[in-house]
Amino acid sequence: MSLSLETSRILNALGMLAICLVLIVAYFYQFFLYELPCPLCLLQRVGFVAVGFGLGLNLLYHPRPRHYALVLIAAIFGVSVSIRQILLHIVPGTGHYGSSIFGMHYYTWAAVVFFLIILGTSIMLLFERQYDQTVESASEKVLFGGSSLAKGAFFLMVFLGLANALTTFLQCGPGICEESPATYKYLDTLEKG
């Protein structure tokens, strides 16, 4: 099977944009619907950012199986956390966390998306031609391959990853996050101090 280097870059950039969309929806719920993420939700976001990191390595440098391996490890981590949260809320009478999106909660959607990432990454690993470094591809710009789609996806992912780190710190402070957060703990500490 063959898949060109350029097609691989486009698919990696589209995958990264899909991850960015998931994080943007999570931020919409956090900032516009005032639903602060729980600790398990924050861990799922870390999984998405880590998936983005692996895809970003494919965009910054040539695609490599080890970059896809990072994506798979991150997705397995993310789906494990998602399934843990689903199991916490599947028991009747335990309720749920957050609003639903098209009938499913964020953690259920996260499990579906992480599963699709695992499936898609496994399929991408089948195409060996993307790993070939011919004279033509070696002389190309390695950094993003000159694609504005790849650059845009990469910088949006970097922004969302840094925003995730900052908002998590503001929510939890340097300590352990609250199980059901109602406020930004660190900001509250600054106001009191």
C-alpha positions in Angstrom: 0.0 0.0 0.0 1.2 3.5 -0.7 0.6 6.8 0.8 2.7 9.8 -0.2 4.5 12.0 2.3 2.3 14.9 1.4 -0.9 13.0 1.9 0.4 11.7 5.2 1.1 15.3 6.3 -2.4 16.4 5.3 -3.9 13.5 7.2 -1.8 14.3 10.3 -2.8 17.9 10.1 -6.5 17.1 9.8 -6.2 14.7 12.7 -4.6 17.5 14.8 -7.4 19.9 13.8 -9.9 17.2 15.0 -8.1 17.1 18.3 -8.1 20.9 18.5 -11.9 20.8 17.9 -12.4 18.5 20.8 -10.4 20.8 23.1 -12.3 23.8 21.8 -15.6 22.2 22.6 -14.3 21.4 26.1 -13.3 25.0 26.5 -16.7 26.2 25.3 -18.4 24.2 28.0 -15.8 25.4 30.6 -16.0 29.2 29.8 -19.4 29.7 28.3 -21.5 27.2 30.2 -19.4 27.5 33.4 -18.8 23.8 33.7 -15.3 23.3 35.2 -13.7 20.0 34.2 -13.3 17.3 36.9 -9.9 15.7 37.5 -10.7 12.8 35.1 -11.8 15.3 32.4 -8.5 17.1 32.9 -6.6 13.9 32.4 -8.6 13.2 29.2 -7.5 16.6 28.0 -3.9 15.7 28.7 -4.4 12.6 26.6 -5.7 14.7 23.7 -2.8 17.1 24.0 -0.3 14.2 24.1 -2.0 12.8 20.9 -1.5 16.2 19.4 2.2 16.1 20.4 2.7 12.9 18.5 0.9 14.2 15.4 3.0 17.4 15.7 6.2 15.4 15.6 5.0 14.0 12.3 4.3 17.5 11.0 7.6 19.0 12.3 9.7 16.1 11.1 9.0 13.3 8.7 6.4 10.8 9.8 7.9 8.0 11.8 6.5 4.9 13.4 7.8 6.1 16.8 5.7 9.3 16.5 2.6 7.1 15.8 3.6 5.0 18.8 3.4 8.1 21.0 -0.1 8.8 19.5 -1.1 5.3 20.3 0.2 5.4 23.9 -1.5 8.7 24.5 -4.8 7.4 23.1 -4.6 4.3 25.2 -4.1 6.4 28.2 -7.0 8.7 27.2 -9.4 5.9 26.5 -8.5 4.2 29.8 -9.3 7.4 31.7 -12.5 7.8 29.7 -13.7 4.3 30.4 -12.9 4.8 34.1 -15.2 7.8 34.2 -17.9 6.1 32.2 -17.8 3.2 34.7 -18.1 5.6 37.6 -21.3 7.1 36.1 -22.9 4.0 34.6 -24.2 2.7 37.9 -27.9 3.8 38.4 -28.2 6.7 40.8 -24.6 7.9 40.5 -25.6 10.7 38.2 -23.3 12.2 35.6 -20.7 14.9 35.3 -21.4 17.9 33.0 -23.9 18.5 30.2 -24.4 16.1 27.4 -23.5 16.7 23.8 -25.9 15.0 21.3 -27.0 12.7 24.1 -23.5 11.7 25.4 -21.3 13.3 27.9 -17.8 14.6 27.3 -16.1 11.4 28.8 -18.2 9.2 26.5 -17.3 11.2 23.5 -13.7 11.2 24.6 -13.8 7.4 24.7 -15.2 7.3 21.2 -12.7 9.8 19.8 -9.7 8.0 21.5 -10.9 4.7 20.0 -11.1 6.4 16.5 -7.6 7.7 17.1 -6.3 4.3 17.9 -8.0 2.9 14.8 -6.8 5.7 12.5 -3.3 5.6 13.8 -3.1 1.8 13.3 -4.3 2.3 9.7 -1.7 5.0 9.1 1.1 2.6 10.3 0.2 0.3 7.4 1.5 2.8 4.8 5.2 2.4 4.7 5.9 4.8 1.8 5.3 7.8 4.0 8.5 6.9 5.9 10.7 6.8 2.8 13.2 9.6 2.6 13.9 10.1 -1.1 16.2 12.8 -2.4 13.1 14.8 -3.2 11.6 14.6 0.3 15.0 15.0 2.0 15.5 18.4 0.2 12.0 19.6 1.2 11.5 21.8 4.2 11.2 19.3 7.1 9.4 21.8 9.2 5.7 21.4 8.2 6.6 20.6 4.6 5.6 24.2 3.7 1.9 23.5 4.3 -0.2 26.3 5.8 -2.7 23.7 7.0 0.0 21.9 8.9 1.4 25.2 10.3 -2.1 26.3 11.4 -3.0 23.0 13.0 0.4 22.9 14.8 0.2 26.4 16.3 -3.4 26.0 17.3 -2.5 22.8 19.1 0.4 24.5 20.8 -1.9 27.3 21.9 -4.5 24.9 23.2 -1.9 22.8 25.0 -0.5 25.8 26.8 -4.0 27.1 27.6 -4.8 23.7 29.1 -1.8 23.8 31.3 -2.6 27.4 32.4 -6.3 26.8 33.1 -5.6 23.6 34.9 -3.2 25.4 37.2 -5.7 28.2 37.8 -8.4 25.6 38.6 -6.3 23.3 40.8 -3.4 25.4 41.9 -0.1 23.5 42.7 -2.0 20.8 44.7 -4.6 18.2 43.9 -7.7 19.1 42.0 -11.0 19.0 43.7 -13.4 16.1 42.8 -16.2 18.5 41.8 -14.7 21.9 41.3 -16.9 25.0 41.6 -14.3 27.7 41.3 -10.8 28.4 40.2 -8.9 27.4 43.3 -5.7 29.3 42.6 -7.5 32.5 41.7 -9.5 32.2 44.9 -6.2 31.8 46.8 -4.8 35.0 45.2 -7.9 37.0 46.1 -7.8 35.9 49.7 -4.0 36.4 50.1 
